[in-house]
Amino acid sequence: MNHKILRPRQALNKACLKVKPVRKDIEVFKTNLINFIDQINESE
């Protein structure tokens, strides 16, 4: 099975690339991502 590696820009739908995220949404995402990473149990 051959896998083609795509960059995020290639993988996303063109319509999604036109949406500009709001700074507040980015900050919320970053906060949630940090919380999620902190909750990862590395022993599993």
PDB file of N, CA, C, O and CB in Angstrom:
ATOM      1  N   MET A   1       0.851  -1.170   0.000  1.00  0.00           N
ATOM      2  CA  MET A   1       0.000   0.000   0.000  1.00  0.00           C
ATOM      3  C   MET A   1       0.901   1.238   0.000  1.00  0.00           C
ATOM      4  O   MET A   1       1.748   1.393   0.879  1.00  0.00           O
ATOM      5  CB  MET A   1      -0.971  -0.005   1.229  1.00  0.00           C
ATOM      6  N   ASN A   2       0.717   2.106  -0.975  1.00  0.00           N
ATOM      7  CA  ASN A   2       1.499   3.331  -1.059  1.00  0.00           C
ATOM      8  C   ASN A   2       0.752   4.465  -0.390  1.00  0.00           C
ATOM      9  O   ASN A   2      -0.436   4.678  -0.636  1.00  0.00           O
ATOM     10  CB  ASN A   2       1.813   3.682  -2.519  1.00  0.00           C
ATOM     11  N   HIS A   3       1.461   5.187   0.455  1.00  0.00           N
ATOM     12  CA  HIS A   3       0.879   6.337   1.128  1.00  0.00           C
ATOM     13  C   HIS A   3       1.531   7.596   0.574  1.00  0.00           C
ATOM     14  O   HIS A   3       2.753   7.675   0.448  1.00  0.00           O
ATOM     15  CB  HIS A   3       1.062   6.243   2.674  1.00  0.00           C
ATOM     16  N   LYS A   4       0.715   8.558   0.252  1.00  0.00           N
ATOM     17  CA  LYS A   4       1.223   9.829  -0.228  1.00  0.00           C
ATOM     18  C   LYS A   4       1.164  10.826   0.923  1.00  0.00           C
ATOM     19  O   LYS A   4       0.104  11.055   1.504  1.00  0.00           O
ATOM     20  CB  LYS A   4       0.412  10.337  -1.461  1.00  0.00           C
ATOM     21  N   ILE A   5       2.297  11.408   1.243  1.00  0.00           N
ATOM     22  CA  ILE A   5       2.357  12.369   2.337  1.00  0.00           C
ATOM     23  C   ILE A   5       1.891  13.724   1.817  1.00  0.00           C
ATOM     24  O   ILE A   5       2.420  14.255   0.841  1.00  0.00           O
ATOM     25  CB  ILE A   5       3.797  12.461   2.933  1.00  0.00           C
ATOM     26  N   LEU A   6       0.879  14.266   2.505  1.00  0.00           N
ATOM     27  CA  LEU A   6       0.327  15.562   2.121  1.00  0.00           C
ATOM     28  C   LEU A   6       0.655  16.596   3.180  1.00  0.00           C
ATOM     29  O   LEU A   6       0.702  16.291   4.372  1.00  0.00           O
ATOM     30  CB  LEU A   6      -1.195  15.471   1.910  1.00  0.00           C
ATOM     31  N   ARG A   7       0.877  17.796   2.742  1.00  0.00           N
ATOM     32  CA  ARG A   7       1.018  18.912   3.665  1.00  0.00           C
ATOM     33  C   ARG A   7      -0.389  19.338   4.069  1.00  0.00           C
ATOM     34  O   ARG A   7      -1.343  19.080   3.335  1.00  0.00           O
ATOM     35  CB  ARG A   7       1.825  20.105   3.021  1.00  0.00           C
ATOM     36  N   PRO A   8      -0.534  19.987   5.225  1.00  0.00           N
ATOM     37  CA  PRO A   8      -1.876  20.396   5.667  1.00  0.00           C
ATOM     38  C   PRO A   8      -2.627  21.209   4.607  1.00  0.00           C
ATOM     39  O   PRO A   8      -3.831  21.024   4.428  1.00  0.00           O
ATOM     40  CB  PRO A   8      -1.769  21.211   6.948  1.00  0.00           C
ATOM     41  N   ARG A   9      -1.934  22.098   3.911  1.00  0.00           N
ATOM     42  CA  ARG A   9      -2.577  22.920   2.891  1.00  0.00           C
ATOM     43  C   ARG A   9      -3.136  22.047   1.753  1.00  0.00           C
ATOM     44  O   ARG A   9      -4.176  22.369   1.178  1.00  0.00           O
ATOM     45  CB  ARG A   9      -1.577  23.952   2.332  1.00  0.00           C
ATOM     46  N   GLN A  10      -2.454  20.961   1.437  1.00  0.00           N
ATOM     47  CA  GLN A  10      -2.915  20.067   0.380  1.00  0.00           C
ATOM     48  C   GLN A  10      -4.078  19.189   0.852  1.00  0.00           C
ATOM     49  O   GLN A  10      -4.948  18.825   0.061  1.00  0.00           O
ATOM     50  CB  GLN A  10      -1.762  19.191  -0.105  1.00  0.00           C
ATOM     51  N   ALA A  11      -4.085  18.856   2.132  1.00  0.00           N
ATOM     52  CA  ALA A  11      -5.095  17.944   2.659  1.00  0.00           C
ATOM     53  C   ALA A  11      -6.428  18.643   2.911  1.00  0.00           C
ATOM     54  O   ALA A  11      -7.484  18.012   2.848  1.00  0.00           O
ATOM     55  CB  ALA A  11      -4.600  17.310   3.943  1.00  0.00           C
ATOM     56  N   LEU A  12      -6.383  19.944   3.196  1.00  0.00           N
ATOM     57  CA  LEU A  12      -7.606  20.663   3.517  1.00  0.00           C
ATOM     58  C   LEU A  12      -8.398  21.032   2.275  1.00  0.00           C
ATOM     59  O   LEU A  12      -7.843  21.267   1.202  1.00  0.00           O
ATOM     60  CB  LEU A  12      -7.284  21.906   4.301  1.00  0.00           C
ATOM     61  N   ASN A  13      -9.703  21.074   2.452  1.00  0.00           N
ATOM     62  CA  ASN A  13     -10.587  21.540   1.393  1.00  0.00           C
ATOM     63  C   ASN A  13     -10.285  23.011   1.122  1.00  0.00           C
ATOM     64  O   ASN A  13     -10.013  23.771   2.051  1.00  0.00           O
ATOM     65  CB  ASN A  13     -12.088  21.336   1.777  1.00  0.00           C
ATOM     66  N   LYS A  14     -10.332  23.408  -0.137  1.00  0.00           N
ATOM     67  CA  LYS A  14     -10.023  24.797  -0.511  1.00  0.00           C
ATOM     68  C   LYS A  14     -10.932  25.797   0.203  1.00  0.00           C
ATOM     69  O   LYS A  14     -10.494  26.900   0.530  1.00  0.00           O
ATOM     70  CB  LYS A  14     -10.152  24.977  -2.025  1.00  0.00           C
ATOM     71  N   ALA A  15     -12.180  25.432   0.447  1.00  0.00           N
ATOM     72  CA  ALA A  15     -13.110  26.329   1.138  1.00  0.00           C
ATOM     73  C   ALA A  15     -12.661  26.562   2.577  1.00  0.00           C
ATOM     74  O   ALA A  15     -12.858  27.653   3.112  1.00  0.00           O
ATOM     75  CB  ALA A  15     -14.538  25.752   1.115  1.00  0.00           C
ATOM     76  N   CYS A  16     -12.069  25.571   3.200  1.00  0.00           N
ATOM     77  CA  CYS A  16     -11.588  25.716   4.579  1.00  0.00           C
ATOM     78  C   CYS A  16     -10.408  26.670   4.659  1.00  0.00           C
ATOM     79  O   CYS A  16     -10.226  27.351   5.668  1.00  0.00           O
ATOM     80  CB  CYS A  16     -11.193  24.357   5.151  1.00  0.00           C
ATOM     81  N   LEU A  17      -9.609  26.724   3.609  1.00  0.00           N
ATOM     82  CA  LEU A  17      -8.441  27.594   3.619  1.00  0.00           C
ATOM     83  C   LEU A  17      -8.827  29.071   3.600  1.00  0.00           C
ATOM     84  O   LEU A  17      -8.038  29.925   4.006  1.00  0.00           O
ATOM     85  CB  LEU A  17      -7.549  27.278   2.433  1.00  0.00           C
ATOM     86  N   LYS A  18     -10.032  29.372   3.132  1.00  0.00           N
ATOM     87  CA  LYS A  18     -10.474  30.762   3.043  1.00  0.00           C
ATOM     88  C   LYS A  18     -11.023  31.301   4.356  1.00  0.00           C
ATOM     89  O   LYS A  18     -11.191  32.511   4.507  1.00  0.00           O
ATOM     90  CB  LYS A  18     -11.520  30.892   1.976  1.00  0.00           C
ATOM     91  N   VAL A  19     -11.305  30.413   5.309  1.00  0.00           N
ATOM     92  CA  VAL A  19     -11.867  30.826   6.595  1.00  0.00           C
ATOM     93  C   VAL A  19     -10.730  31.327   7.480  1.00  0.00           C
ATOM     94  O   VAL A  19      -9.762  30.611   7.735  1.00  0.00           O
ATOM     95  CB  VAL A  19     -12.637  29.647   7.285  1.00  0.00           C
ATOM     96  N   LYS A  20     -10.863  32.556   7.938  1.00  0.00           N
ATOM     97  CA  LYS A  20      -9.853  33.135   8.819  1.00  0.00           C
ATOM     98  C   LYS A  20     -10.293  32.943  10.274  1.00  0.00           C
ATOM     99  O   LYS A  20     -11.347  33.443  10.666  1.00  0.00           O
ATOM    100  CB  LYS A  20      -9.632  34.651   8.497  1.00  0.00           C
ATOM    101  N   PRO A  21      -9.508  32.231  11.073  1.00  0.00           N
ATOM    102  CA  PRO A  21      -9.890  32.017  12.473  1.00  0.00           C
ATOM    103  C   PRO A  21      -9.771  33.308  13.280  1.00  0.00           C
ATOM    104  O   PRO A  21      -8.936  34.165  12.992  1.00  0.00           O
ATOM    105  CB  PRO A  21      -9.018  30.921  13.105  1.00  0.00           C
ATOM    106  N   VAL A  22     -10.607  33.423  14.272  1.00  0.00           N
ATOM    107  CA  VAL A  22     -10.586  34.561  15.183  1.00  0.00           C
ATOM    108  C   VAL A  22      -9.502  34.298  16.229  1.00  0.00           C
ATOM    109  O   VAL A  22      -9.321  33.156  16.651  1.00  0.00           O
ATOM    110  CB  VAL A  22     -11.994  34.787  15.857  1.00  0.00           C
ATOM    111  N   ARG A  23      -8.790  35.323  16.645  1.00  0.00           N
ATOM    112  CA  ARG A  23      -7.700  35.172  17.611  1.00  0.00           C
ATOM    113  C   ARG A  23      -8.177  34.481  18.883  1.00  0.00           C
ATOM    114  O   ARG A  23      -7.460  33.652  19.443  1.00  0.00           O
ATOM    115  CB  ARG A  23      -7.100  36.537  17.953  1.00  0.00           C
ATOM    116  N   LYS A  24      -9.375  34.812  19.341  1.00  0.00           N
ATOM    117  CA  LYS A  24      -9.911  34.193  20.561  1.00  0.00           C
ATOM    118  C   LYS A  24     -10.061  32.686  20.379  1.00  0.00           C
ATOM    119  O   LYS A  24      -9.765  31.919  21.296  1.00  0.00           O
ATOM    120  CB  LYS A  24     -11.271  34.819  20.935  1.00  0.00           C
ATOM    121  N   ASP A  25     -10.517  32.256  19.206  1.00  0.00           N
ATOM    122  CA  ASP A  25     -10.667  30.826  18.925  1.00  0.00           C
ATOM    123  C   ASP A  25      -9.317  30.113  18.949  1.00  0.00           C
ATOM    124  O   ASP A  25      -9.214  28.980  19.419  1.00  0.00           O
ATOM    125  CB  ASP A  25     -11.346  30.619  17.565  1.00  0.00           C
ATOM    126  N   ILE A  26      -8.294  30.777  18.445  1.00  0.00           N
ATOM    127  CA  ILE A  26      -6.954  30.189  18.451  1.00  0.00           C
ATOM    128  C   ILE A  26      -6.460  30.029  19.880  1.00  0.00           C
ATOM    129  O   ILE A  26      -5.878  29.001  20.226  1.00  0.00           O
ATOM    130  CB  ILE A  26      -5.973  31.056  17.639  1.00  0.00           C
ATOM    131  N   GLU A  27      -6.687  31.034  20.704  1.00  0.00           N
ATOM    132  CA  GLU A  27      -6.247  30.972  22.099  1.00  0.00           C
ATOM    133  C   GLU A  27      -6.984  29.871  22.858  1.00  0.00           C
ATOM    134  O   GLU A  27      -6.378  29.165  23.665  1.00  0.00           O
ATOM    135  CB  GLU A  27      -6.468  32.325  22.789  1.00  0.00           C
ATOM    136  N   VAL A  28      -8.269  29.720  22.610  1.00  0.00           N
ATOM    137  CA  VAL A  28      -9.052  28.651  23.259  1.00  0.00           C
ATOM    138  C   VAL A  28      -8.534  27.290  22.820  1.00  0.00           C
ATOM    139  O   VAL A  28      -8.407  26.375  23.634  1.00  0.00           O
ATOM    140  CB  VAL A  28     -10.563  28.784  22.921  1.00  0.00           C
ATOM    141  N   PHE A  29      -8.239  27.158  21.541  1.00  0.00           N
ATOM    142  CA  PHE A  29      -7.698  25.904  21.022  1.00  0.00           C
ATOM    143  C   PHE A  29      -6.363  25.580  21.693  1.00  0.00           C
ATOM    144  O   PHE A  29      -6.139  24.447  22.120  1.00  0.00           O
ATOM    145  CB  PHE A  29      -7.524  25.983  19.491  1.00  0.00           C
ATOM    146  N   LYS A  30      -5.485  26.565  21.784  1.00  0.00           N
ATOM    147  CA  LYS A  30      -4.184  26.350  22.413  1.00  0.00           C
ATOM    148  C   LYS A  30      -4.334  25.918  23.864  1.00  0.00           C
ATOM    149  O   LYS A  30      -3.648  25.002  24.316  1.00  0.00           O
ATOM    150  CB  LYS A  30      -3.341  27.616  22.333  1.00  0.00           C
ATOM    151  N   THR A  31      -5.229  26.575  24.592  1.00  0.00           N
ATOM    152  CA  THR A  31      -5.453  26.235  25.997  1.00  0.00           C
ATOM    153  C   THR A  31      -5.971  24.804  26.127  1.00  0.00           C
ATOM    154  O   THR A  31      -5.503  24.042  26.973  1.00  0.00           O
ATOM    155  CB  THR A  31      -6.446  27.224  26.641  1.00  0.00           C
ATOM    156  N   ASN A  32      -6.932  24.448  25.292  1.00  0.00           N
ATOM    157  CA  ASN A  32      -7.495  23.091  25.342  1.00  0.00           C
ATOM    158  C   ASN A  32      -6.468  22.045  24.929  1.00  0.00           C
ATOM    159  O   ASN A  32      -6.444  20.948  25.488  1.00  0.00           O
ATOM    160  CB  ASN A  32      -8.728  22.991  24.439  1.00  0.00           C
ATOM    161  N   LEU A  33      -5.627  22.369  23.964  1.00  0.00           N
ATOM    162  CA  LEU A  33      -4.591  21.430  23.533  1.00  0.00           C
ATOM    163  C   LEU A  33      -3.583  21.198  24.655  1.00  0.00           C
ATOM    164  O   LEU A  33      -3.179  20.061  24.901  1.00  0.00           O
ATOM    165  CB  LEU A  33      -3.875  21.952  22.270  1.00  0.00           C
ATOM    166  N   ILE A  34      -3.181  22.254  25.326  1.00  0.00           N
ATOM    167  CA  ILE A  34      -2.250  22.121  26.447  1.00  0.00           C
ATOM    168  C   ILE A  34      -2.866  21.270  27.555  1.00  0.00           C
ATOM    169  O   ILE A  34      -2.196  20.405  28.119  1.00  0.00           O
ATOM    170  CB  ILE A  34      -1.857  23.508  26.994  1.00  0.00           C
ATOM    171  N   ASN A  35      -4.143  21.512  27.870  1.00  0.00           N
ATOM    172  CA  ASN A  35      -4.831  20.714  28.892  1.00  0.00           C
ATOM    173  C   ASN A  35      -4.908  19.254  28.492  1.00  0.00           C
ATOM    174  O   ASN A  35      -4.706  18.367  29.321  1.00  0.00           O
ATOM    175  CB  ASN A  35      -6.236  21.257  29.139  1.00  0.00           C
ATOM    176  N   PHE A  36      -5.198  19.003  27.231  1.00  0.00           N
ATOM    177  CA  PHE A  36      -5.286  17.633  26.727  1.00  0.00           C
ATOM    178  C   PHE A  36      -3.938  16.925  26.841  1.00  0.00           C
ATOM    179  O   PHE A  36      -3.871  15.780  27.289  1.00  0.00           O
ATOM    180  CB  PHE A  36      -5.767  17.628  25.266  1.00  0.00           C
ATOM    181  N   ILE A  37      -2.878  17.598  26.440  1.00  0.00           N
ATOM    182  CA  ILE A  37      -1.546  16.997  26.507  1.00  0.00           C
ATOM    183  C   ILE A  37      -1.149  16.721  27.952  1.00  0.00           C
ATOM    184  O   ILE A  37      -0.509  15.709  28.239  1.00  0.00           O
ATOM    185  CB  ILE A  37      -0.508  17.910  25.839  1.00  0.00           C
ATOM    186  N   ASP A  38      -1.523  17.609  28.856  1.00  0.00           N
ATOM    187  CA  ASP A  38      -1.203  17.404  30.275  1.00  0.00           C
ATOM    188  C   ASP A  38      -1.923  16.191  30.852  1.00  0.00           C
ATOM    189  O   ASP A  38      -1.437  15.595  31.814  1.00  0.00           O
ATOM    190  CB  ASP A  38      -1.566  18.645  31.080  1.00  0.00           C
ATOM    191  N   GLN A  39      -3.054  15.817  30.297  1.00  0.00           N
ATOM    192  CA  GLN A  39      -3.845  14.706  30.821  1.00  0.00           C
ATOM    193  C   GLN A  39      -3.425  13.350  30.247  1.00  0.00           C
ATOM    194  O   GLN A  39      -3.939  12.314  30.667  1.00  0.00           O
ATOM    195  CB  GLN A  39      -5.306  14.943  30.531  1.00  0.00           C
ATOM    196  N   ILE A  40      -2.503  13.356  29.301  1.00  0.00           N
ATOM    197  CA  ILE A  40      -2.068  12.100  28.688  1.00  0.00           C
ATOM    198  C   ILE A  40      -1.291  11.270  29.708  1.00  0.00           C
ATOM    199  O   ILE A  40      -0.373  11.758  30.367  1.00  0.00           O
ATOM    200  CB  ILE A  40      -1.198  12.372  27.429  1.00  0.00           C
ATOM    201  N   ASN A  41      -1.685  10.008  29.817  1.00  0.00           N
ATOM    202  CA  ASN A  41      -0.996   9.088  30.700  1.00  0.00           C
ATOM    203  C   ASN A  41       0.065   8.362  29.868  1.00  0.00           C
ATOM    204  O   ASN A  41      -0.266   7.501  29.053  1.00  0.00           O
ATOM    205  CB  ASN A  41      -1.997   8.079  31.373  1.00  0.00           C
ATOM    206  N   GLU A  42       1.316   8.703  30.070  1.00  0.00           N
ATOM    207  CA  GLU A  42       2.391   8.156  29.254  1.00  0.00           C
ATOM    208  C   GLU A  42       2.633   6.667  29.492  1.00  0.00           C
ATOM    209  O   GLU A  42       3.286   6.011  28.680  1.00  0.00           O
ATOM    210  CB  GLU A  42       3.653   8.914  29.517  1.00  0.00           C
ATOM    211  N   SER A  43       2.121   6.132  30.586  1.00  0.00           N
ATOM    212  CA  SER A  43       2.319   4.723  30.867  1.00  0.00           C
ATOM    213  C   SER A  43       1.334   3.829  30.112  1.00  0.00           C
ATOM    214  O   SER A  43       1.496   2.609  30.100  1.00  0.00           O
ATOM    215  CB  SER A  43       2.196   4.481  32.346  1.00  0.00           C
ATOM    216  N   GLU A  44       0.338   4.411  29.495  1.00  0.00           N
ATOM    217  CA  GLU A  44      -0.641   3.602  28.759  1.00  0.00           C
ATOM    218  C   GLU A  44      -0.140   3.291  27.361  1.00  0.00           C
ATOM    219  O   GLU A  44      -0.830   2.619  26.593  1.00  0.00           O
ATOM    220  CB  GLU A  44      -1.992   4.323  28.682  1.00  0.00           C
TER     221      GLU A  44
END
